[in-house]
Amino acid sequence: MRILTTVPQENLRLVPEAARAAEAGGYDGIVTMENKHEPFLALAVAGAATERLELHTGVAIAFARTPMAVAEVGWDLAGSTGGRFVVGLGSQVRAHNERRFSAPWSPPAPRMREYVQVLRAIWRHWKTGEKPSYEGQHYRFTLMTPNFHPEPIAAPPPAVMIAAVGPAMLKVAAEECDGVKLHGFCTRKYLTDTIMPRIEAGLAKAGRTRAQYEISGGGFLATGATDAEVAERFEWVRQRVAFYGSTPAYYPVFAAHGLDDLGLKLNALVRQGKWSELAGEVPDDVAHLFAAVGRHDQIAAAIAARFGGLVDALTLGREGTGAVPPDLVQDIKRIPHQYRGLPQ
């Protein structure tokens, strides 16, 4: 299993030390999120401070940025880090696009397909000189004058992964991308019954093998050195399940377990502004569906049972885990996975 971790995005001065510690601790990469902070800045700092770690946005909100803006930062980060940067994109839901990012909304899966395609078209032009001739319904790339053409880089363009939950976006992820970043709001049953068949069908259509495709995420981790720390983190999982489960876009995961009514109840509480009551509606057995749970001496076995054979990479974040022993990172990395790298 490949293991990623996080860095303190809230203070860029803290990033170099955290990134070097992650590299020394045996982690495979660093992932940043676009929750409270911009996701690219911390990776630029981390990339300059390390030699080996992969650098993932997990995820940057796509429709809040033009493809050219992402292409530029992706090109610069790939070139500066020797090809260690991975663009991870997500669509976000309609309300956040329109009311938080002031971004126009349209059906996200067709738009994300074009987004990935035009990113690759821009990078091909910069790499090979291929004529800029991409024209889609949502995005267009037909102009690039020498004044705006970046310098060559001694690395391939970034790999592209997208976040996906529902069938339409999973299809795009499998057919167009180098991997998929699954949401934490995911159960093993949803992985086996809904996600994997769509990924396998999309890879077959694209003519690629599973070994060339990375599946990341697909659940939460609740661990710590003591039972008390695990219990505290498990309550965080319960809160996350309640928060995401209140959003209609995530109802299909509940539906796979016959929990449709729970999603409706959570959504009704949100509409009433009763945010503090959400977590209390999620029973222990439901929260357990979404996470691998156990102390540091138990969590590797729990991860193998919850994610083994399906997922290639997980994120063991700084929050709530305490100091993770280096031998635990190695134990988790010994869990078999299918991804063997992108085609050369």
C-alpha positions as CSV (number, residue, x, y, z in Angstrom):
1,M,0.0,0.0,0.0
2,R,1.3,3.5,-0.9
3,I,1.0,6.0,2.0
4,L,0.7,9.7,1.6
5,T,0.6,12.3,4.4
6,T,-0.2,16.0,4.8
7,V,1.7,19.1,5.6
8,P,0.6,22.3,7.5
9,Q,-0.9,24.3,4.7
10,E,-1.9,27.1,7.1
11,N,1.7,28.2,7.5
12,L,4.1,27.7,4.6
13,R,7.1,28.3,6.9
14,L,6.3,24.9,8.5
15,V,6.2,23.0,5.3
16,P,9.9,22.3,4.6
17,E,10.5,20.6,8.0
18,A,7.2,18.6,7.7
19,A,8.0,17.5,4.2
20,R,11.5,16.4,5.0
21,A,10.2,14.5,8.0
22,A,7.7,12.7,5.8
23,E,10.4,11.8,3.3
24,A,12.6,10.5,6.1
25,G,9.7,8.6,7.6
26,G,9.2,6.5,4.4
27,Y,6.0,8.1,3.1
28,D,5.4,7.9,-0.6
29,G,4.0,11.4,-1.0
30,I,2.3,14.5,0.3
31,V,-1.3,15.5,-0.4
32,T,-2.9,18.9,0.0
33,M,-6.6,19.8,0.1
34,E,-8.6,22.8,-0.9
35,N,-10.7,23.0,2.2
36,K,-9.5,26.0,4.1
37,H,-6.3,26.7,2.1
38,E,-5.0,27.0,-1.5
39,P,-3.6,23.5,-2.5
40,F,-0.7,24.3,-4.8
41,L,1.4,26.6,-2.7
42,A,2.4,24.1,0.0
43,L,3.4,21.6,-2.6
44,A,5.7,24.0,-4.3
45,V,7.4,24.6,-1.0
46,A,7.5,20.8,-0.2
47,G,8.9,20.0,-3.6
48,A,11.8,22.4,-3.2
49,A,12.6,20.8,0.2
50,T,12.5,17.1,-0.9
51,E,14.0,14.8,-3.5
52,R,11.7,11.8,-3.6
53,L,8.2,12.5,-2.4
54,E,5.3,12.6,-4.9
55,L,3.2,15.8,-4.6
56,H,-0.6,15.5,-5.0
57,T,-3.4,18.0,-4.9
58,G,-6.1,16.0,-3.3
59,V,-8.0,17.8,-4.6
60,A,-8.0,21.2,-6.3
61,I,-11.4,22.5,-7.3
62,A,-11.3,22.4,-11.1
63,F,-14.1,24.6,-12.2
64,A,-12.9,27.5,-10.0
65,R,-9.8,27.6,-12.3
66,T,-9.4,27.7,-16.0
67,P,-7.6,24.7,-17.5
68,M,-4.7,27.0,-18.7
69,A,-4.2,28.2,-15.1
70,V,-3.9,24.5,-13.9
71,A,-1.8,23.6,-16.9
72,E,0.7,26.3,-16.1
73,V,1.1,25.5,-12.4
74,G,1.2,21.8,-13.2
75,W,3.9,22.3,-15.8
76,D,6.0,24.4,-13.5
77,L,5.7,22.0,-10.5
78,A,6.5,19.0,-12.7
79,G,9.5,20.7,-14.1
80,S,10.8,21.9,-10.8
81,T,10.4,18.5,-9.1
82,G,11.6,16.2,-11.8
83,G,8.1,14.9,-12.6
84,R,6.9,14.3,-9.0
85,F,3.8,16.4,-9.2
86,V,0.3,14.8,-9.7
87,V,-2.7,17.0,-10.5
88,G,-5.7,15.9,-8.5
89,L,-8.9,17.6,-9.5
90,G,-12.5,17.6,-8.1
91,S,-15.7,19.1,-9.3
92,Q,-17.2,20.1,-5.9
93,V,-21.0,20.4,-5.7
94,R,-23.2,23.0,-7.3
95,A,-23.8,25.2,-4.2
96,H,-20.1,25.6,-3.5
97,N,-19.2,26.3,-7.1
98,E,-21.9,29.0,-7.5
99,R,-22.0,30.5,-4.0
100,R,-18.4,30.0,-2.6
101,F,-16.3,30.1,-5.8
102,S,-18.5,32.2,-8.0
103,A,-18.1,29.6,-10.7
104,P,-20.8,28.8,-13.3
105,W,-22.3,25.3,-13.0
106,S,-23.2,22.7,-15.6
107,P,-23.4,18.9,-15.5
108,P,-20.0,18.1,-14.0
109,A,-18.9,14.8,-15.6
110,P,-19.0,16.0,-19.3
111,R,-17.3,19.2,-18.3
112,M,-14.6,17.3,-16.3
113,R,-13.9,15.1,-19.3
114,E,-13.2,18.1,-21.4
115,Y,-11.1,19.7,-18.6
116,V,-8.8,16.7,-18.5
117,Q,-8.6,16.5,-22.3
118,V,-7.7,20.1,-22.8
119,L,-5.1,20.0,-20.0
120,R,-3.4,17.2,-21.9
121,A,-3.8,19.1,-25.2
122,I,-2.0,22.1,-23.7
123,W,0.8,20.0,-22.3
124,R,1.2,18.1,-25.6
125,H,1.6,21.4,-27.4
126,W,4.2,22.6,-25.0
127,K,6.0,19.2,-25.1
128,T,5.8,18.3,-28.8
129,G,4.7,21.4,-30.6
130,E,1.4,19.8,-31.6
131,K,-1.0,22.4,-33.0
132,P,-3.4,23.9,-30.4
133,S,-6.7,22.7,-31.8
134,Y,-8.9,21.6,-28.9
135,E,-12.5,22.7,-29.2
136,G,-15.1,21.3,-26.9
137,Q,-18.5,22.4,-25.6
138,H,-17.0,23.9,-22.4
139,Y,-13.3,24.5,-23.1
140,R,-11.2,25.7,-26.0
141,F,-7.5,25.8,-26.7
142,T,-6.6,27.1,-30.2
143,L,-4.1,29.9,-29.5
144,M,-0.6,29.9,-28.1
145,T,1.9,32.5,-29.2
146,P,5.6,32.2,-28.6
147,N,5.5,35.0,-25.9
148,F,3.3,32.8,-23.7
149,H,4.9,29.4,-24.4
150,P,6.8,28.2,-21.3
151,E,10.3,26.8,-21.3
152,P,10.7,23.0,-21.9
153,I,10.9,20.8,-18.8
154,A,13.1,17.7,-18.4
155,A,10.1,15.6,-17.1
156,P,6.8,14.3,-18.5
157,P,3.7,16.4,-17.9
158,P,1.9,15.7,-14.7
159,A,-0.3,12.7,-14.2
160,V,-4.0,13.6,-13.8
161,M,-6.3,12.1,-11.2
162,I,-9.9,13.2,-10.4
163,A,-12.2,12.7,-7.5
164,A,-15.2,10.6,-8.2
165,V,-18.2,9.2,-6.3
166,G,-21.1,8.6,-8.7
167,P,-21.2,6.5,-11.9
168,A,-20.8,9.3,-14.4
169,M,-17.6,10.7,-12.9
170,L,-16.2,7.2,-12.2
171,K,-16.5,6.6,-16.0
172,V,-14.6,9.8,-16.8
173,A,-11.9,8.9,-14.2
174,A,-11.4,5.5,-15.7
175,E,-11.5,6.5,-19.4
176,E,-9.5,9.8,-19.2
177,C,-7.3,9.8,-16.1
178,D,-4.2,8.2,-14.7
179,G,-6.0,7.4,-11.5
180,V,-9.0,8.2,-9.3
181,K,-9.1,9.8,-5.9
182,L,-12.0,8.2,-4.1
183,H,-13.9,10.1,-1.5
184,G,-13.6,9.2,2.1
185,F,-17.4,8.8,2.1
186,C,-17.1,5.3,0.8
187,T,-17.5,1.7,2.1
188,R,-15.9,-1.5,1.0
189,K,-19.3,-2.7,-0.4
190,Y,-19.5,0.4,-2.5
191,L,-16.0,-0.1,-3.7
192,T,-16.6,-3.7,-4.7
193,D,-20.1,-3.4,-6.1
194,T,-20.2,0.0,-7.7
195,I,-16.7,1.5,-8.1
196,M,-14.6,-1.4,-9.3
197,P,-16.9,-2.6,-12.1
198,R,-17.0,0.9,-13.6
199,I,-13.3,1.4,-13.3
200,E,-12.6,-1.9,-14.9
201,A,-15.0,-1.2,-17.8
202,G,-13.5,2.3,-18.3
203,L,-9.9,0.9,-18.3
204,A,-10.9,-1.7,-20.8
205,K,-12.4,0.9,-23.1
206,A,-9.3,3.0,-22.8
207,G,-7.0,0.0,-23.5
208,R,-5.2,0.2,-20.2
209,T,-4.4,-2.3,-17.5
210,R,-5.2,-2.0,-13.8
211,A,-1.5,-2.0,-13.0
212,Q,-1.1,1.3,-14.8
213,Y,-3.9,3.0,-12.9
214,E,-3.9,4.2,-9.3
215,I,-6.9,4.0,-7.0
216,S,-6.4,6.3,-3.9
217,G,-8.6,6.7,-0.9
218,G,-12.1,5.2,-0.5
219,G,-12.5,5.5,3.3
220,F,-11.2,7.1,6.5
221,L,-8.6,6.0,9.0
222,A,-9.1,6.2,12.7
223,T,-5.9,5.4,14.6
224,G,-3.7,6.5,17.5
225,A,-1.3,5.2,20.0
226,T,-4.0,4.5,22.6
227,D,-7.6,3.4,22.7
228,A,-8.6,7.0,23.8
229,E,-6.9,8.5,20.8
230,V,-8.6,6.0,18.5
231,A,-12.0,6.8,20.1
232,E,-11.4,10.5,19.6
233,R,-10.5,10.0,15.9
234,F,-13.5,7.7,15.5
235,E,-15.8,10.5,16.6
236,W,-14.2,12.6,13.8
237,V,-15.1,9.9,11.4
238,R,-18.7,9.9,12.6
239,Q,-18.8,13.6,12.1
240,R,-17.4,13.3,8.5
241,V,-19.9,10.6,7.7
242,A,-22.8,12.7,9.0
243,F,-21.6,15.8,7.1
244,Y,-21.1,14.2,3.8
245,G,-24.1,11.9,4.2
246,S,-26.3,15.0,4.4
247,T,-25.4,15.9,0.8
248,P,-27.7,14.4,-1.9
249,A,-24.7,13.8,-4.2
250,Y,-23.4,11.2,-1.8
251,Y,-26.7,9.4,-1.2
252,P,-25.8,6.4,-3.5
253,V,-23.3,5.2,-0.9
254,F,-25.9,5.1,1.8
255,A,-28.3,3.5,-0.7
256,A,-25.9,0.6,-1.2
257,H,-26.5,-0.3,2.4
258,G,-30.2,0.4,2.5
259,L,-29.6,3.6,4.5
260,D,-31.5,6.0,2.2
261,D,-33.6,7.3,5.1
262,L,-30.5,8.3,7.0
263,G,-29.4,10.6,4.2
264,L,-32.8,12.3,4.1
265,K,-32.8,12.7,7.9
266,L,-29.3,14.3,7.8
267,N,-30.2,16.6,5.0
268,A,-33.4,17.8,6.8
269,L,-31.2,18.7,9.9
270,V,-28.9,20.7,7.7
271,R,-31.8,22.6,6.2
272,Q,-32.9,23.4,9.7
273,G,-29.4,24.6,10.6
274,K,-29.0,21.9,13.2
275,W,-25.4,21.1,12.4
276,S,-24.5,20.1,15.9
277,E,-27.1,17.3,15.8
278,L,-25.8,15.5,12.7
279,A,-23.2,13.2,14.2
280,G,-25.7,11.9,16.8
281,E,-27.7,10.4,14.0
282,V,-24.9,8.1,12.8
283,P,-24.7,4.8,14.8
284,D,-21.4,3.1,15.5
285,D,-22.0,0.3,13.0
286,V,-22.6,2.8,10.2
287,A,-19.5,4.9,11.0
288,H,-17.4,1.7,11.0
289,L,-18.5,1.0,7.4
290,F,-16.5,4.0,6.3
291,A,-13.2,3.5,8.1
292,A,-10.4,1.2,9.2
293,V,-10.2,1.6,12.9
294,G,-7.5,0.5,15.4
295,R,-4.5,1.5,17.5
296,H,-1.1,1.8,15.9
297,D,-0.5,-1.9,16.7
298,Q,-3.8,-2.9,15.0
299,I,-4.3,-0.5,12.1
300,A,-2.3,-2.3,9.5
301,A,-4.4,-5.4,9.8
302,A,-7.6,-3.2,9.8
303,I,-6.4,-1.4,6.6
304,A,-5.7,-4.8,4.9
305,A,-9.2,-6.0,5.8
306,R,-11.0,-2.7,4.8
307,F,-9.0,-1.7,1.7
308,G,-6.8,-4.6,0.7
309,G,-6.9,-5.8,-2.9
310,L,-8.9,-2.8,-4.0
311,V,-7.0,0.4,-3.1
312,D,-3.4,1.4,-3.9
313,A,-2.9,4.5,-1.8
314,L,-4.2,6.0,1.5
315,T,-3.5,9.2,3.3
316,L,-2.4,9.1,6.9
317,G,-2.8,12.7,7.9
318,R,-1.3,14.7,10.7
319,E,-4.6,15.4,12.4
320,G,-5.7,13.1,15.2
321,T,-3.1,10.4,14.6
322,G,-0.3,11.6,16.9
323,A,3.3,10.7,16.0
324,V,3.0,7.7,13.7
325,P,5.9,5.2,14.3
326,P,8.1,4.7,11.2
327,D,7.7,0.9,11.5
328,L,3.9,1.4,11.2
329,V,4.4,3.2,7.9
330,Q,6.5,0.3,6.7
331,D,3.9,-2.3,7.9
332,I,1.2,-0.5,5.9
333,K,3.4,-0.3,2.8
334,R,3.8,-4.0,2.9
335,I,0.1,-4.5,2.2
336,P,-0.1,-5.7,-1.4
337,H,-1.6,-3.4,-4.0
338,Q,-2.1,-3.5,-7.8
339,Y,-0.6,-0.2,-9.1
340,R,2.8,-0.6,-10.6
341,G,3.3,2.9,-12.2
342,L,2.3,4.8,-15.3
343,P,3.3,3.4,-18.7
344,Q,6.7,4.7,-19.7
